[in-house]
Amino acid sequence: SFEVGEETAAGYAFARRVPVQVADMARETRFRVPVELLEAGLRSALSVPMLAGERVLGALQVNRATPGPFDEHDVRLLGLIANQAGNALQRARFFEELRLYKDVFESTVDAVLIADLQTRIMDVNPAFERLTGFRRAEALGQRPSLIKSPHSTPAFYRQMWEQIFSQGYWAGEIVNQRKDGEVWDAFLTISTVRDERGQPVAYVGINRDITELKNLQREREVLLEAEQQRARQLAASYDHTLDALVAALDARDKETEGHSRRVVAYTLALARRMTIPEEELATIQRGALLHDLGKIGVPDAILHKPGPLTEEEWAIMRRHPEWGERILRGIPFLDGACEIVCAHQERWDSAGYPQGLAGETIPLGARIFAVADTFDAITSDRPYRAARPYAVARAEIEAGRGTQFDPQVVDAFLQVPEAEWLRLRAESLTALDSAEP
């Protein structure tokens, strides 16, 4: 053995790829001499590099008990012996690596094929035979399309090979076909094999069978779709129930019949104008639909009173958001709607009720609803006055920007054309007429 560092003769021979002589190790000053050699009575040394082609595998050193230089014959002979030893070691390593590669090739559970630059199959491993049903002798000389399935189009393969040619690599899911016609899912990687000069010499394709995994994934997707379908049906059932409940409330107060349907349509139009995410619209819709649920607790004498309400009557009327919130509280399906019901009479400037919330502390759905509710109230008939035109409603809502209403909601309202509001109202009236027996 020797130390690789250049401070020893053998290390210097290895590092510089040149023979090195030490004529008298007891007097040597250029290189460090291991004490063990001196203790063994050795006086001179010759070290030569052990070469295998252009590679240096090590260094070979001989020692003598007498001091003095080695002659040229000794140097050439030791160099020849070192080179033969290097080549033998290189072959031994090569065959060891080859044996390892062969073991890996034959033992891996993935289907491996090796193709030449003309994409003709040069070799396949046992897993390829097992997974595809094609014997090695059947596959040799064929193209990898031997296991192509109808699920993969020519355009797919064209794109795959364009990437391999440009980047040297492709990986992705693919559907293969066995010899018996059965298809199987695989995760395929194709790599370009290059020589020491970087030139392509072959392609290696590795197919991992993921059929079981894909089957489980498809089963989960079917189950998920079934679950989502049940959830949609349940939500629809809930909404039908809510519609029936609101229809009963509207029937109780003939003067505002249809108000809930109209205000839902207006609220959703504003929410969409404000680009509220689609998944939040259902909650806003239910909150708008149920906003007056608490009026169940308001006596008919107050609810139907043709004239102005007294302070005591207004105190009772103003409690309907709280009563509505109590009715809905504890129903997970209506948590978001419950917030809108409780806050739908709040004002941007905190002058509303029941909690006197201000600004963005008011739920967004309630802020949107407030504008829609005011618009419907102005443009609908009331016992004490006839419906007023769109221009009046627009002016009043614009005047409440930043006081009664959220400025952003008012801005969204002003962006909606009058014709759109008229259309929404007409559709609500049509829906109301068709719902009547």
C-alpha positions in Angstrom: 0.0 0.0 0.0 1.1 3.6 -0.4 -0.1 7.1 0.4 -1.6 9.0 -2.6 0.0 12.3 -1.6 3.1 13.3 -3.6 5.2 13.3 -0.4 6.0 9.6 -0.9 7.8 8.1 -3.9 4.8 5.8 -4.8 2.4 8.7 -4.4 4.5 10.9 -6.7 4.7 8.1 -9.3 0.9 7.7 -9.1 0.1 11.4 -9.3 2.7 12.4 -12.0 2.5 9.1 -14.0 6.3 8.7 -14.0 8.8 6.2 -12.5 10.5 7.3 -9.3 13.7 6.0 -7.8 15.1 6.4 -4.3 18.7 5.3 -4.2 19.2 5.4 -0.5 16.1 5.7 1.7 18.2 6.3 4.8 19.6 9.5 3.2 16.5 10.5 1.2 15.4 14.2 1.4 12.9 14.6 -1.5 10.3 12.1 -0.3 9.1 10.9 3.0 10.2 7.3 3.6 7.9 5.0 5.7 9.6 4.0 8.9 8.5 0.4 8.4 10.7 0.1 5.3 13.8 1.2 7.2 13.1 -1.0 10.1 12.8 -3.9 7.7 16.4 -3.2 6.5 15.4 -1.9 3.0 17.6 0.9 1.5 16.5 1.6 -2.1 13.1 1.7 -3.9 11.6 1.9 -7.4 8.0 3.1 -7.9 6.2 3.0 -11.3 2.6 4.0 -12.2 0.1 1.1 -12.8 -1.6 2.0 -16.1 -4.6 0.6 -17.9 -4.8 2.5 -21.2 -5.0 6.1 -20.2 -6.2 5.5 -16.7 -3.9 5.3 -13.6 -5.1 2.6 -11.3 -2.3 2.8 -8.8 1.5 2.4 -8.4 3.7 -0.6 -8.0 6.9 -0.3 -5.8 9.8 -2.7 -5.3 12.4 -2.3 -2.6 16.0 -3.6 -2.2 18.2 -4.1 0.9 21.2 -2.5 -0.7 21.5 1.2 -1.6 22.0 2.3 -5.2 20.0 3.2 -8.3 18.0 0.7 -10.4 19.2 0.3 -14.0 17.0 1.0 -17.1 16.2 -2.6 -17.5 14.8 -2.8 -14.0 12.6 0.3 -14.7 11.3 -1.1 -18.0 10.6 -4.6 -16.5 8.8 -3.2 -13.5 6.8 -0.8 -15.8 5.8 -3.8 -17.9 4.7 -5.8 -14.9 2.8 -2.8 -13.5 0.9 -2.3 -16.8 0.0 -6.0 -17.1 -1.2 -5.9 -13.5 -3.2 -2.7 -14.3 -4.8 -4.3 -17.3 -5.7 -7.4 -15.4 -7.2 -5.3 -12.6 -9.1 -3.3 -15.1 -10.5 -6.5 -16.7 -11.4 -7.8 -13.3 -13.2 -4.6 -12.5 -14.9 -4.6 -15.9 -16.2 -8.1 -15.5 -17.3 -7.4 -12.0 -19.2 -4.4 -13.1 -20.6 -6.3 -16.1 -21.8 -9.0 -13.8 -23.4 -6.4 -11.6 -25.1 -4.7 -14.5 -26.3 -8.1 -15.8 -27.7 -9.0 -12.3 -29.5 -5.6 -12.2 -30.8 -6.0 -15.7 -32.2 -9.4 -15.1 -33.5 -8.9 -11.6 -35.3 -5.6 -11.8 -39.1 -5.8 -11.7 -39.4 -3.1 -14.4 -39.6 -4.0 -18.1 -36.3 -2.8 -19.7 -35.5 -2.7 -23.4 -32.4 -1.5 -25.2 -32.8 -0.1 -28.7 -30.2 1.0 -31.3 -30.1 4.4 -32.9 -32.6 3.0 -35.6 -34.9 2.2 -32.6 -34.6 -1.5 -33.2 -34.7 -3.6 -30.0 -31.2 -5.0 -29.2 -32.1 -6.6 -25.8 -34.9 -7.0 -23.3 -34.9 -8.3 -19.7 -37.0 -11.1 -18.2 -39.4 -8.6 -16.7 -40.2 -7.3 -20.2 -41.1 -10.9 -21.2 -43.2 -11.3 -18.2 -45.1 -8.0 -18.5 -45.6 -7.9 -22.2 -45.9 -11.6 -23.1 -43.3 -11.3 -25.8 -40.3 -13.6 -25.6 -36.9 -12.1 -26.0 -36.4 -13.8 -29.4 -39.7 -12.3 -30.6 -38.8 -8.8 -29.5 -35.2 -8.6 -30.9 -35.1 -6.6 -34.1 -38.6 -5.2 -33.6 -39.4 -1.6 -32.7 -40.7 -0.5 -29.3 -44.1 0.1 -30.9 -44.4 -3.7 -30.5 -46.2 -3.0 -27.3 -48.1 0.1 -28.5 -51.8 0.3 -27.6 -54.6 2.1 -29.5 -54.7 4.6 -26.6 -51.5 6.2 -27.8 -51.7 8.3 -31.0 -49.1 8.8 -33.6 -48.9 12.5 -32.5 -48.2 11.3 -29.0 -45.2 9.2 -30.1 -44.0 12.0 -32.5 -43.9 14.4 -29.6 -42.2 11.9 -27.4 -39.3 11.2 -29.9 -38.9 14.9 -30.6 -38.2 15.5 -27.0 -35.8 12.5 -26.8 -33.9 13.8 -29.8 -33.7 17.3 -28.5 -33.3 16.7 -24.7 -32.1 13.1 -24.5 -34.8 12.0 -22.2 -38.6 11.5 -21.8 -40.7 10.4 -18.9 -44.5 10.0 -18.5 -47.5 7.8 -18.2 -48.4 5.6 -21.1 -50.8 2.8 -21.9 -49.1 -0.3 -23.4 -50.6 -3.5 -24.9 -49.5 -7.1 -24.1 -49.2 -9.8 -26.7 -52.6 -11.1 -25.8 -54.2 -7.7 -26.4 -54.7 -6.7 -22.8 -53.7 -3.2 -22.0 -51.6 -2.1 -19.0 -50.7 1.3 -17.6 -47.0 2.1 -17.3 -44.7 4.9 -16.2 -42.1 5.0 -19.0 -38.7 6.6 -19.0 -36.5 6.7 -22.2 -32.9 7.8 -21.9 -30.3 8.3 -24.6 -27.1 6.3 -23.9 -23.9 8.1 -24.8 -20.3 7.0 -25.1 -17.3 8.7 -23.5 -17.3 11.3 -26.3 -20.9 12.2 -25.7 -22.2 10.6 -28.9 -25.5 8.7 -28.8 -25.1 4.9 -29.1 -28.4 3.5 -27.9 -31.7 4.1 -26.1 -32.9 2.5 -22.9 -36.6 2.3 -22.1 -37.9 1.4 -18.6 -41.6 0.6 -18.2 -42.9 0.4 -14.6 -46.2 -1.4 -14.3 -48.7 1.0 -12.6 -51.9 -0.7 -13.6 -52.9 -1.5 -10.1 -52.2 2.1 -9.0 -54.2 3.5 -11.9 -57.1 1.1 -11.2 -57.2 2.3 -7.6 -57.1 5.9 -8.8 -60.0 5.3 -11.2 -62.0 3.6 -8.4 -61.4 6.6 -6.2 -62.5 8.9 -8.9 -65.7 6.9 -9.4 -66.3 7.0 -5.7 -65.6 10.7 -5.5 -67.9 11.5 -8.3 -70.6 9.4 -6.7 -70.1 11.2 -3.4 -70.1 14.6 -5.2 -73.3 13.6 -7.0 -74.9 12.7 -3.6 -73.7 16.0 -2.2 -75.2 17.9 -5.2 -78.5 16.0 -4.8 -78.6 16.7 -1.0 -77.8 20.4 -1.6 -80.5 20.6 -4.2 -82.9 19.0 -1.8 -81.9 21.5 0.9 -82.4 24.4 -1.6 -85.9 23.1 -2.6 -86.8 23.0 1.1 -85.6 26.5 1.6 -87.5 27.7 -1.5 -90.7 26.2 -0.1 -90.0 27.8 3.3 -89.4 31.2 1.7 -92.5 30.8 -0.5 -94.6 30.2 2.7 -93.1 33.4 4.2 -93.8 35.4 1.1 -97.4 34.1 1.1 -97.8 35.4 4.6 -97.0 38.9 3.4 -98.8 39.4 0.1 -97.5 43.0 -0.2 -93.9 41.8 -0.6 -94.6 38.5 -2.4 -91.8 37.7 -4.8 -89.4 40.0 -3.0 -87.1 37.1 -1.9 -86.8 35.7 -5.4 -86.0 39.1 -6.9 -83.5 40.1 -4.3 -81.7 36.7 -4.7 -81.4 37.4 -8.5 -80.1 41.0 -7.9 -77.6 39.9 -5.2 -76.2 37.2 -7.4 -75.9 39.6 -10.3 -73.9 42.0 -8.1 -71.7 39.2 -6.7 -70.8 38.0 -10.2 -70.1 41.6 -11.3 -67.6 41.7 -8.3 -66.1 38.4 -9.5 -66.9 36.6 -6.3 -65.6 33.0 -6.6 -68.3 30.6 -7.9 -68.0 28.3 -4.9 -69.1 31.2 -2.6 -72.2 32.1 -4.6 -74.3 29.4 -3.2 -73.8 30.7 0.4 -74.6 34.2 -0.7 -77.7 33.0 -2.6 -79.0 31.1 0.5 -78.3 34.1 2.8 -80.2 36.4 0.4 -83.1 33.9 0.2 -83.5 33.6 3.9 -82.8 37.2 4.9 -86.3 37.8 6.3 -86.7 34.4 8.0 -86.7 36.1 11.4 -90.0 37.8 10.5 -91.7 34.6 11.5 -91.4 36.1 15.0 -92.9 39.5 14.1 -96.7 39.7 14.9 -99.1 40.0 11.9 -100.4 43.3 13.4 -96.9 44.8 13.0 -96.0 43.1 9.8 -99.2 44.0 8.0 -99.7 47.5 9.5 -100.7 49.9 6.7 -99.4 53.0 8.5 -96.1 54.0 10.1 -94.8 51.8 12.9 -94.4 53.2 16.5 -91.1 53.2 18.2 -92.1 50.1 20.2 -93.2 48.3 17.0 -89.9 49.3 15.3 -88.0 47.8 18.2 -89.8 44.5 17.6 -89.3 44.7 13.8 -85.6 45.4 14.2 -85.1 42.1 16.1 -85.9 40.0 13.0 -82.2 39.6 11.9 -81.4 38.1 15.4 -84.4 35.8 15.3 -83.4 34.6 11.8 -79.9 34.0 13.1 -81.2 32.0 16.0 -83.3 29.8 13.7 -80.4 29.0 11.5 -77.6 28.8 14.1 -76.2 25.3 14.5 -77.0 24.2 10.9 -73.6 23.6 9.4 -75.0 23.7 5.9 -76.2 27.3 6.5 -73.3 28.7 8.5 -72.3 31.3 5.9 -75.9 32.1 5.1 -76.6 32.6 8.8 -74.0 35.4 8.9 -75.7 37.2 6.1 -79.2 36.9 7.7 -77.9 38.3 10.9 -76.1 41.3 9.3 -78.3 42.2 6.3 -79.6 45.4 8.0 -76.1 46.6 9.0 -74.8 49.8 7.3 -71.3 50.7 6.1 -71.2 53.7 8.5 -72.2 51.5 11.5 -75.7 53.1 11.8 -77.4 49.8 11.1 -78.7 47.0 13.3 -78.6 44.7 15.3 -74.9 45.0 16.1 -73.9 48.3 14.6 -71.1 46.8 12.5 -69.1 49.0 10.2 -67.2 48.7 7.0 -65.5 45.4 6.2 -66.5 43.9 9.6 -69.9 43.4 7.9 -69.9 40.1 5.9 -69.4 40.7 2.2 -72.5 38.8 1.3 -74.6 41.1 3.6 -73.0 44.2 2.1 -73.9 43.0 -1.4 -77.4 42.1 -0.3 -78.0 45.6 1.2 -77.7 47.2 -2.2 -79.9 44.6 -3.9 -82.5 44.8 -1.1 -82.7 48.6 -1.4 -83.0 48.4 -5.2 -85.9 46.0 -5.0 -87.6 48.0 -2.3 -87.5 51.2 -4.3 -88.6 49.6 -7.6 -91.5 47.5 -6.1 -95.0 48.5 -5.1 -95.6 49.1 -1.4 -98.9 49.7 0.5 -97.9 53.3 1.1 -96.5 54.1 -2.4 -96.2 52.8 -6.0 -93.0 51.4 -7.4 -90.5 54.1 -8.5 -88.3 54.0 -11.7 -84.8 52.7 -12.0 -83.4 56.2 -12.2 -84.7 57.0 -8.7 -83.2 53.8 -7.3 -79.9 54.5 -9.0 -79.7 58.0 -7.6 -80.6 56.9 -4.0 -78.1 54.0 -4.0 -75.3 56.3 -5.4 -76.1 58.8 -2.7 -75.6 56.1 -0.1 -72.1 55.2 -1.3 -69.8 55.2 1.7 -72.5 55.8 4.2 -75.2 53.2 3.9 -73.5 51.0 1.4 -70.0 49.6 0.6 -68.5 51.8 -2.1 -67.2 48.8 -4.1 -70.7 47.3 -4.2 -72.3 50.5 -5.3 -69.6 50.8 -8.1 -70.5 47.3 -9.2 -74.2 48.2 -9.2 -73.6 51.2 -11.4 -71.8 49.1 -13.9 -74.8 46.9 -14.5 -77.0 48.3 -17.4 -80.6 49.1 -16.6 -81.8 46.6 -19.2 -80.1 43.8 -17.2 -82.0 44.8 -14.0 -85.2 44.8 -15.9 -84.5 41.4 -17.4 -83.7 39.9 -13.9 -87.0 41.4 -12.5 -89.0 40.0 -15.4 -87.4 36.5 -15.0 -88.3 36.6 -11.3 -91.9 37.4 -12.0 -92.1 34.6 -14.6 -90.7 32.2 -12.1 -93.2 33.3 -9.5 -96.1 32.9 -11.8 -95.0 29.4 -12.8 -94.6 28.4 -9.2 -98.2 29.3 -8.4 -100.8 26.5 -8.5 
